[in-house]
Amino acid sequence: MDNFDDLYYVSRLISGYLKDDLSDNEKLELENWLDANPANRAQFERMIAENKLQSDFSAFGGADKASAWKRIVKETGYRKSKKSFSYYRVAAAASIILGLTIGAYSLLHKKPAPQIAQNQTHEILPGGNKAILTLANGNQISLTDAKNGKLAVQGNTAISKTSAGQVVYQAAPSGTGNPQSEIAYNTVSTPRGGQYHLTLADGTNVWLNAASSIKYPIAFTGNDRQVEITGEAYFEVVHNAAQPFKVAVNGQTVEDIGTHFNINAYSDEPAIKTTLLEGAVKVSTAKQNGVTLVPGQQAQVIAGKFPSKINVVVVDADETVAWKNGLTSFDNADIYELMRQVGRWYDVKVLYEGDIPQKHFTGAVSRSAKLSDLLKILELSDIHFKVEGKTITVMP
């Protein structure tokens, strides 16, 4: 059964079993694997007993990966309400699925779950709501520490922090503003291990991921509404055809056409990715006229490459914004892509040592999970980690 050397092969067989979709030959192969070791059958039976979303194990190793993810998020309420669904139900379901893939691999090779090498006494906790607001006059306000209520008044705009930990820009009450002749800009920046939600003066909502920033006017005037970002941000734009909303990011422009969209433009990622969830956007570069996306499409521009060609691909848009909804998610990601996410969210430095196995990971875990819990799951794939202070060394 040489095919079992494939990390996902056993998972595919179990997936087919759960969907009653195995050929006679595949059924025989699965039965042979179960009979090969009592531990295999015990693990298989435990998976069946614990899993309440059995048909969705097809998220691994098959062509139905996107549809399986959509079934998971649908059955857990992931898409029913952007504000009220249970992140933890989604994370739990996705974590079970992740465990199936790496668990089957571990059993196949008959290796016990390893222990993470740690030379520290403190636990590395996940990130949270952390950001710095820089006002037009250069003054900085720690949004992490600021009390709820009014933070400042600039021009005719009042800036407040809500009880939900969100910054909101609104027109100042009559008689309390300070009219300005020039447009004033503010910046909200998140550190590694931080995220933040703000509402701009036009009502547009913006969520910043870790190590990201947005520069924006305190009030929108003129023919368009333009902001500038670094890192990653998710936008729910209040559409106004008479005053288009535009996002400038590293040499390209994303223009709203009534839209919910995500932009990933981290400097350590190989491409700038704009993903559309709702409505339409037009993505342009200095060298290429606008390409209009429809929901479920992603525009990819290779970072630092000029002229920058815009490539359009179909993706699972819900998974792309899982970070905004409380999940660390990865779809067939190699260890380097995965650890870039981990490094930003847990504010750790990642080093690599030796010949790292070429593994790929698909799944999601709650962003509230402790780092050690996440690494324990990943270590089942025969990749190991040494944690020293705020540095993780990835090893074979």
C-alpha positions in Angstrom: 0.0 0.0 0.0 2.6 2.5 -1.2 -0.1 5.2 -1.5 -0.1 5.4 2.3 3.1 7.4 2.1 0.9 10.2 1.0 0.1 12.3 4.1 -3.6 12.7 3.1 -4.3 9.2 1.8 -5.7 7.7 5.0 -7.7 10.8 5.6 -9.2 10.5 2.1 -10.2 6.9 2.8 -11.9 7.8 6.1 -13.5 10.8 4.4 -14.9 8.5 1.7 -16.1 6.1 4.4 -18.0 8.8 6.2 -19.6 9.9 2.9 -20.3 6.3 1.9 -18.3 7.1 -1.2 -15.5 4.4 -1.4 -14.9 2.1 -4.2 -14.7 -1.7 -3.5 -10.9 -1.4 -3.7 -10.7 1.6 -1.4 -12.9 -0.2 1.1 -10.5 -3.1 1.1 -7.5 -0.8 1.5 -9.2 1.0 4.5 -10.0 -2.4 6.1 -6.4 -3.6 5.6 -5.1 -0.4 7.3 -7.5 -0.9 10.2 -6.4 -4.5 10.6 -2.8 -3.7 10.4 -2.6 -2.2 13.9 -5.1 -2.2 16.8 -4.2 1.5 17.4 -5.4 2.3 13.9 -8.9 0.9 14.5 -9.1 2.5 17.9 -8.3 5.9 16.5 -10.7 5.4 13.7 -13.6 4.5 16.0 -12.7 7.4 18.3 -12.9 9.8 15.3 -16.3 8.4 14.3 -17.7 8.7 17.8 -16.4 12.3 18.4 -17.2 13.8 15.0 -20.6 15.4 14.6 -19.9 16.8 11.1 -18.8 13.5 9.6 -19.5 14.2 6.0 -17.3 17.3 6.1 -14.1 15.3 6.5 -13.8 15.6 2.7 -12.1 18.9 3.4 -8.8 17.0 3.2 -7.1 15.6 0.2 -9.9 15.9 -2.3 -11.5 18.1 -4.9 -14.4 18.9 -2.5 -12.3 20.9 -0.1 -14.0 24.3 -0.7 -17.5 22.8 -0.6 -16.7 20.9 2.6 -15.5 24.1 4.3 -18.7 25.8 3.2 -20.8 23.0 4.7 -18.9 23.4 8.0 -19.4 27.1 8.2 -23.1 26.8 7.2 -23.9 24.1 9.8 -22.1 26.1 12.5 -23.7 29.4 11.7 -20.5 30.9 10.4 -22.3 32.7 7.5 -25.6 33.4 9.2 -24.5 36.6 11.0 -21.2 38.4 10.8 -21.6 39.5 14.4 -23.5 36.8 16.3 -22.2 33.4 15.2 -20.1 31.2 17.5 -16.5 31.4 16.6 -15.7 28.5 18.9 -18.1 26.1 17.3 -16.4 26.8 14.0 -12.9 26.5 15.5 -13.8 23.2 17.2 -15.2 21.7 14.1 -12.2 22.8 12.0 -9.7 21.6 14.7 -11.3 18.2 14.6 -10.8 18.1 10.8 -7.2 19.2 11.2 -6.7 16.5 13.7 -8.0 13.9 11.3 -5.3 14.6 8.7 -2.3 14.8 11.0 -3.7 12.2 13.4 -4.1 9.7 10.6 -0.5 10.4 9.4 0.8 9.9 12.9 -0.9 6.6 13.3 0.1 5.5 9.9 3.8 5.9 10.8 3.2 4.6 14.4 4.8 7.5 16.1 3.7 8.8 19.5 2.7 12.5 19.8 5.9 14.4 20.5 6.6 16.9 23.2 7.4 20.5 22.4 10.9 21.5 23.5 10.4 24.5 25.7 13.0 26.4 27.6 10.7 28.8 29.4 8.3 28.9 32.3 5.7 31.3 30.8 3.0 30.5 28.2 2.9 32.5 25.0 -0.6 33.8 24.7 -2.5 34.8 21.5 -2.9 38.4 20.4 -5.8 40.6 21.1 -7.3 44.1 20.6 -4.2 46.3 20.5 -3.5 49.4 18.4 -2.1 52.9 18.4 -4.1 55.9 17.1 -1.9 58.6 15.6 -3.7 61.9 15.3 -3.1 64.6 12.7 -0.9 66.6 15.1 1.3 63.6 15.8 0.0 62.8 19.2 -0.5 59.1 19.8 -3.2 57.3 21.8 -2.9 53.7 23.0 -6.2 52.2 22.1 -5.3 49.2 24.2 -5.2 51.4 27.4 -7.6 54.2 26.5 -10.9 54.4 28.4 -14.2 54.1 26.6 -15.7 57.4 25.5 -14.4 60.5 23.6 -10.8 60.3 22.6 -10.4 63.6 20.7 -12.1 66.1 18.5 -10.4 67.0 15.2 -12.0 69.6 12.9 -15.7 68.8 12.9 -15.1 65.1 13.7 -15.4 63.4 17.1 -13.3 60.3 17.8 -14.6 57.8 20.4 -13.8 54.4 21.7 -16.8 52.1 22.3 -17.4 49.5 24.9 -16.8 46.9 22.2 -13.2 48.1 21.8 -13.9 49.9 18.5 -12.8 53.4 17.3 -15.7 55.4 15.7 -15.5 58.7 13.8 -18.6 60.8 13.8 -19.6 64.4 13.1 -18.9 66.4 16.3 -22.0 67.9 18.1 -23.0 71.3 16.9 -20.7 74.0 18.3 -18.0 71.7 19.6 -15.9 71.2 16.4 -12.9 73.1 15.3 -13.2 73.9 11.5 -10.0 73.1 9.5 -9.0 74.4 6.1 -6.8 71.4 5.3 -7.7 67.7 5.3 -6.4 66.0 8.4 -5.3 62.4 8.4 -5.2 59.8 11.2 -3.5 56.4 11.3 -4.4 53.3 13.3 -1.6 50.8 13.6 -1.7 47.3 15.1 1.5 45.6 16.4 2.4 42.0 16.0 -0.1 40.2 18.2 -2.7 42.9 17.7 -6.0 43.5 15.8 -8.5 46.3 15.8 -11.9 47.4 14.4 -12.7 51.0 13.4 -15.5 52.8 11.8 -14.6 55.7 9.4 -16.4 58.9 9.1 -18.6 57.6 6.2 -19.7 54.6 8.2 -17.3 52.2 6.5 -16.1 49.4 8.9 -12.5 48.3 8.8 -10.9 45.4 10.6 -7.0 45.4 10.9 -5.1 42.2 11.3 -1.8 42.0 13.2 1.1 44.2 12.1 -1.1 46.3 9.9 -2.0 50.0 9.5 -4.5 52.3 7.8 -4.1 56.0 7.1 -7.4 57.9 6.4 -8.9 61.4 6.5 -10.9 62.2 9.5 -13.7 63.3 7.2 -14.2 62.5 3.5 -14.4 65.5 1.1 -13.8 65.9 -2.6 -14.6 63.5 -5.4 -13.5 60.2 -3.8 -12.7 58.6 -0.4 -9.2 57.2 -0.3 -7.3 55.4 2.4 -4.0 53.7 2.5 -3.1 50.4 4.2 -0.2 48.1 5.0 -0.5 44.5 6.2 -4.0 43.1 6.1 -7.4 44.7 6.4 -11.0 43.7 5.8 -13.5 46.4 4.6 -17.3 46.6 4.7 -17.7 49.8 2.6 -20.7 52.1 2.7 -21.3 52.5 -1.0 -21.6 55.9 -2.5 -21.4 56.0 -6.3 -20.9 59.8 -6.3 -17.8 59.4 -4.0 -16.0 56.1 -4.8 -14.1 54.5 -2.0 -10.5 53.6 -2.9 -7.7 51.7 -1.1 -4.1 52.4 -2.0 -1.7 49.6 -1.2 1.8 49.1 -2.3 1.4 50.5 -5.9 -2.1 49.3 -6.6 -5.6 50.7 -6.1 -8.7 48.8 -5.0 -11.9 50.6 -5.8 -15.2 49.7 -4.2 -18.3 49.1 -6.2 -20.6 48.4 -3.2 -18.4 45.9 -1.4 -17.0 43.7 1.3 -13.4 42.7 0.6 -10.1 41.7 2.1 -6.6 42.9 1.2 -3.5 40.9 2.3 -0.4 43.0 1.5 2.2 41.9 4.1 5.7 42.7 3.0 6.8 39.1 3.8 4.2 37.5 1.6 4.9 36.7 -2.1 1.8 38.5 -3.5 -0.7 41.1 -2.7 -4.1 39.4 -2.5 -7.5 41.2 -2.8 -10.4 38.9 -2.1 -14.0 39.9 -2.8 -16.8 38.6 -0.5 -19.7 40.8 -1.6 -20.5 43.3 -4.3 -17.7 44.2 -6.7 -14.2 45.8 -6.7 -11.9 47.0 -9.4 -8.2 46.3 -8.9 -5.7 48.4 -10.8 -1.9 48.9 -10.9 0.3 51.5 -12.4 0.9 49.2 -15.3 -2.5 47.6 -15.8 -6.0 48.9 -16.2 -8.6 47.8 -13.7 -9.8 44.2 -13.3 -13.3 43.9 -11.8 -13.8 41.0 -9.4 -17.0 39.1 -8.6 -17.6 37.4 -5.2 -15.3 34.5 -4.6 -12.6 35.8 -6.8 -9.1 36.9 -5.7 -6.8 39.3 -7.5 -3.1 38.4 -7.0 -0.2 40.8 -7.8 3.3 39.5 -7.2 4.9 41.8 -4.7 7.8 43.9 -5.9 7.5 42.7 -9.5 7.0 45.4 -12.2 5.2 45.6 -14.5 2.7 44.0 -12.1 0.3 41.6 -13.8 -3.0 41.0 -12.0 -3.9 37.3 -11.9 -7.5 36.4 -10.9 -8.2 33.1 -9.2 -11.3 31.6 -7.5 -10.9 31.0 -3.7 -13.0 30.3 -0.7 -13.6 33.9 0.4 -15.0 32.9 3.8 -11.8 31.1 4.7 -9.8 34.1 3.5 -11.4 36.3 6.2 -11.4 33.6 8.9 -8.8 35.8 10.8 -11.4 38.5 11.2 -13.9 36.0 12.6 -11.6 34.6 15.2 -9.8 31.8 13.5 -6.2 31.1 12.3 -7.0 29.3 9.1 -4.8 27.6 6.4 -5.7 25.9 3.2 -3.0 23.5 1.8 -0.4 25.9 3.3 3.3 24.9 3.7 5.0 25.3 7.1 6.5 28.6 6.1 3.2 30.2 5.1 1.6 28.8 8.2 4.3 30.1 10.5 4.2 33.6 9.0 0.6 33.7 10.4 1.7 32.3 13.7 4.6 34.7 14.0 2.4 37.8 13.4 -0.5 36.7 15.7 1.6 35.4 18.6 4.3 38.1 18.2 7.1 35.6 18.0 10.2 35.3 15.8 10.4 32.1 13.7 13.7 30.4 12.8 14.3 27.2 10.8 16.9 24.6 11.4 17.8 21.5 9.3 15.9 19.9 6.4 12.2 20.7 7.2 9.8 18.1 5.8 7.6 19.4 2.9 4.2 19.1 4.6 1.0 21.0 3.8 -1.7 21.8 6.3 -5.4 22.5 5.9 -7.6 23.4 8.8 -8.3 26.2 11.4 -7.9 26.8 15.1 -9.3 29.5 17.3 -7.2 32.6 17.5 -7.7 32.5 21.3 -5.8 29.2 21.5 -2.5 29.2 23.4 0.6 28.8 21.2 1.6 25.6 22.9 -1.7 24.0 22.0 -1.4 24.9 18.3 2.2 23.6 18.2 1.2 20.3 19.7 -1.2 19.8 16.9 1.3 20.7 14.3 4.0 18.4 15.8 1.9 15.4 14.9 3.0 15.9 11.3 6.7 15.1 12.1 7.7 18.8 12.3 9.1 19.8 15.7 9.4 23.1 17.5 11.8 24.5 20.1 10.4 27.5 22.0 12.9 29.8 23.8 11.5 33.1 25.0 9.7 34.7 22.1 11.6 32.7 19.5 10.3 29.5 17.8 12.8 27.2 16.0 11.2 24.9 13.5 13.0 21.6 13.1 12.6 18.2 11.4 
